[in-house]
């Protein structure tokens, strides 16, 4: 039976979360997060380290089971799906990691072909063990990320930016309906980071592929995302179109305390005893040292 939440989700909705909460013991990683992502959107999660960005991504593909709330991804209720159903869901989700996770001793081409293992039966040993059609497809993906000329080069001889582009090609070989990326440019220099983000944007635009990724680079988020979602201490504190925001708007997410919760500063009057006592203490402490820096008698 189709759930009420699934009926409420539009035909273009790829992700719908309602009241998503995740606890690790007494620690609350996500606190009642609501999120909806539509087909073809590139959504960037921003926030301090430990704010819940990675946990949210892992709840979306079922690697972390939600403690409470409802999560619908690609028509699958992740929060109550059986293991077999979750495996089928993950076969439709690509995941780009910060650390690339390539097999260094294998060629770039074979690393990309690994993305197709879910579409073949039995083990594969070497490039030639894959069908010709898949080898051509893998070369096309390498060409798309600008690395066709490195197809037979060992992956561990590439630069960090090149390795991340191979990892994206491998993910595209997976033919995902949803792409999740956990800080995909965190270990890259600014130039390579921009190349990778531009690639994700182009893929999202050309294939109407939904992309949700976490970033710390605010300028990259503003430049390439359709929407920004901000997390602070597990709660969603921002959800706006990137085009309607400035850098200062986004940087407010990185404040450790919500500005609305900051108490008004105390206003001291001329006769305020606390202030006068504080000044006396400062003056007294200053008088402990004489001009030579020695402790006065």
C-alpha positions in Angstrom: 0.0 0.0 0.0 1.3 3.5 -0.8 1.9 5.5 2.3 0.4 8.9 2.9 3.9 10.5 2.6 4.5 8.9 -0.7 1.2 10.2 -2.0 2.1 13.7 -0.8 5.4 13.5 -2.6 5.2 14.9 -6.1 6.1 12.8 -9.1 9.3 14.8 -9.4 10.3 14.3 -5.8 13.3 12.1 -5.4 13.9 12.6 -1.6 11.3 13.3 1.0 12.2 13.3 4.7 9.8 14.2 7.5 11.0 14.5 11.1 14.2 12.6 10.4 16.1 11.9 13.7 19.2 9.9 14.2 20.7 9.1 17.6 24.0 7.5 18.4 23.5 6.5 22.1 22.8 9.7 23.9 24.2 11.9 21.1 21.6 13.4 18.7 23.2 13.6 15.2 20.0 14.7 13.4 17.0 16.3 15.1 13.7 16.2 13.3 15.0 17.2 9.8 12.5 17.9 7.0 13.9 17.8 3.5 12.5 17.5 0.0 14.7 17.3 -3.2 13.2 17.2 -6.7 14.5 15.6 -9.8 17.4 17.4 -11.4 18.3 19.5 -8.4 21.8 20.0 -7.2 21.5 20.5 -3.4 24.5 21.4 -1.2 24.5 20.7 2.5 26.6 23.2 4.5 27.5 23.5 8.2 30.2 23.0 10.7 31.9 19.6 11.1 29.7 17.4 13.2 26.5 19.3 12.3 25.0 16.1 10.7 25.7 16.4 7.0 27.4 13.1 6.5 24.9 11.4 8.8 22.1 12.8 6.7 23.6 11.4 3.4 24.0 8.0 5.0 20.4 8.0 6.3 19.3 8.7 2.7 20.8 5.5 1.3 20.1 3.4 4.4 23.7 3.0 5.6 22.4 4.6 8.9 18.9 3.5 9.9 16.9 6.5 11.1 16.0 6.5 14.8 12.6 8.0 14.0 10.8 9.9 11.3 10.0 9.0 7.7 12.4 8.9 4.7 11.3 8.2 1.2 14.0 7.9 -1.5 13.2 7.0 -5.1 9.9 5.6 -3.9 11.4 3.4 -1.2 10.5 4.0 2.5 14.1 3.8 3.8 13.0 3.9 7.5 11.1 0.6 7.3 12.6 -1.2 4.3 13.9 -4.7 4.6 17.6 -5.5 3.8 16.8 -6.8 0.3 14.8 -3.7 -0.5 17.6 -1.5 0.7 20.1 -3.3 -1.5 17.9 -2.7 -4.5 17.7 1.0 -3.6 21.5 1.3 -3.2 21.9 -0.2 -6.7 20.2 3.0 -7.9 22.2 5.4 -5.8 25.8 6.5 -6.6 28.1 7.7 -3.8 31.2 9.9 -4.3 33.5 9.8 -1.3 36.0 12.4 -0.1 38.9 9.8 -0.3 38.1 8.6 -3.9 38.2 4.9 -2.9 39.9 3.8 -6.1 41.9 0.6 -6.5 45.3 2.1 -7.0 47.0 -0.8 -8.8 44.2 -1.0 -11.4 44.0 1.2 -14.5 41.6 4.1 -14.6 39.5 2.2 -17.1 39.1 -0.9 -14.9 38.2 1.3 -11.9 35.4 2.9 -13.9 34.2 -0.6 -15.0 33.9 -1.6 -11.4 30.9 0.8 -11.4 29.1 -1.7 -13.6 29.5 -4.8 -11.4 25.9 -4.5 -10.3 24.9 -5.1 -13.9 26.9 -8.3 -14.6 27.0 -11.8 -13.2 29.9 -13.5 -11.7 33.4 -12.2 -10.9 35.5 -10.1 -13.4 39.2 -10.3 -13.9 40.7 -7.5 -15.9 39.3 -5.1 -18.5 38.8 -7.8 -21.2 36.5 -9.8 -18.9 33.8 -7.1 -19.4 31.6 -6.9 -22.4 32.8 -4.7 -25.2 29.7 -2.4 -24.9 30.7 -1.8 -21.2 34.3 -1.0 -22.1 33.1 1.5 -24.7 30.7 3.0 -22.1 33.5 3.3 -19.5 35.7 5.0 -22.1 32.9 7.5 -22.8 32.7 8.4 -19.1 36.4 8.9 -18.9 36.2 11.1 -21.9 33.4 13.0 -20.3 35.6 13.8 -17.2 38.6 14.7 -19.5 40.7 11.6 -18.8 40.2 9.4 -21.8 44.0 9.6 -22.5 44.7 8.2 -19.0 42.5 5.1 -19.5 45.3 2.5 -19.1 47.3 4.5 -16.5 47.4 3.2 -12.9 45.0 5.1 -10.7 47.6 5.7 -8.0 49.8 7.7 -10.3 47.1 10.4 -10.8 46.8 13.6 -9.0 44.0 14.1 -6.4 41.8 16.0 -8.8 42.2 13.4 -11.5 41.4 10.6 -9.1 38.2 12.3 -8.0 37.2 12.7 -11.6 37.8 8.9 -12.2 35.7 8.3 -9.1 32.9 10.4 -10.6 33.2 8.5 -13.9 32.9 5.2 -12.0 29.7 6.5 -10.3 28.2 7.5 -13.6 29.0 4.0 -14.9 26.7 2.8 -12.1 23.8 4.6 -13.9 22.4 6.1 -10.7 19.1 7.8 -10.4 20.5 9.8 -7.4 24.1 10.8 -6.7 25.2 11.5 -3.1 28.6 13.1 -2.5 30.3 13.5 0.9 32.7 16.5 0.7 33.9 15.4 -2.7 36.4 18.4 -3.0 37.6 18.6 0.6 41.1 17.3 -0.3 41.5 19.2 -3.5 43.1 22.5 -4.4 40.8 25.4 -5.4 41.3 24.9 -9.2 40.6 21.1 -9.1 37.7 21.7 -6.7 36.1 24.0 -9.2 36.6 21.5 -12.0 34.9 18.7 -10.0 32.0 20.9 -9.0 31.5 22.1 -12.6 31.5 18.4 -13.6 28.8 17.5 -11.1 26.7 20.5 -12.2 27.0 19.6 -15.8 25.9 16.0 -15.1 23.0 17.2 -13.1 21.9 19.6 -15.8 22.4 17.3 -18.8 20.9 14.1 -17.4 18.4 15.6 -14.9 20.3 13.7 -12.3 19.6 14.6 -8.7 22.8 15.4 -6.7 23.0 16.0 -3.0 26.5 16.8 -1.7 28.1 18.3 1.4 30.6 21.1 1.2 32.6 23.4 3.4 33.6 25.7 0.5 30.9 28.4 0.6 31.9 30.1 -2.6 31.7 26.8 -4.5 28.3 26.1 -3.0 26.9 29.5 -4.1 28.4 29.2 -7.5 27.2 25.7 -8.5 24.2 24.7 -6.3 20.5 25.2 -7.0 19.7 25.1 -3.3 21.6 25.3 -0.1 20.5 23.4 3.1 22.2 24.4 6.3 22.6 22.2 9.4 23.6 23.2 12.9 23.9 20.7 15.7 21.6 18.3 13.7 18.8 20.8 13.0 18.0 22.3 9.7 18.5 26.1 10.0 18.6 27.1 6.3 16.9 26.0 3.1 17.0 28.5 0.3 17.7 29.0 -3.4 21.5 29.7 -3.9 20.7 32.5 -6.3 18.9 34.4 -3.5 21.7 34.3 -1.0 25.0 36.1 -0.3 28.1 34.7 1.3 27.2 36.4 4.5 23.8 34.7 4.5 25.5 31.3 4.3 28.2 32.1 6.9 25.5 32.6 9.5 25.1 28.8 9.4 28.6 28.4 10.7 27.9 30.3 13.9 28.0 27.9 16.8 25.1 29.7 18.4 21.9 30.8 16.8 21.9 34.6 16.7 18.3 34.6 17.9 19.4 32.8 21.1 22.2 35.2 22.0 21.1 37.3 25.0 21.1 41.1 24.8 24.3 42.6 26.1 24.1 44.0 29.6 23.9 47.8 29.9 25.8 49.1 32.9 24.9 52.3 34.5 27.3 54.7 36.1 26.5 53.4 39.5 26.6 49.7 38.6 28.5 48.0 41.4 29.4 44.9 39.3 31.1 47.1 36.7 32.9 49.2 39.3 34.1 46.1 41.1 35.3 44.6 37.9 37.3 47.8 37.1 38.7 47.8 40.6 39.8 44.2 40.2 41.5 45.0 36.9 43.2 48.0 38.4 44.3 46.0 41.4 45.7 43.2 39.2 47.6 45.8 37.2 49.1 47.3 40.4 50.7 44.0 41.3 53.5 44.8 38.9 55.7 47.8 39.1 57.3 49.5 36.1 60.1 47.0 35.9 57.8 44.0 35.7 58.7 42.9 39.3 56.0 42.0 41.7 55.4 45.1 43.9 55.6 44.7 47.7 
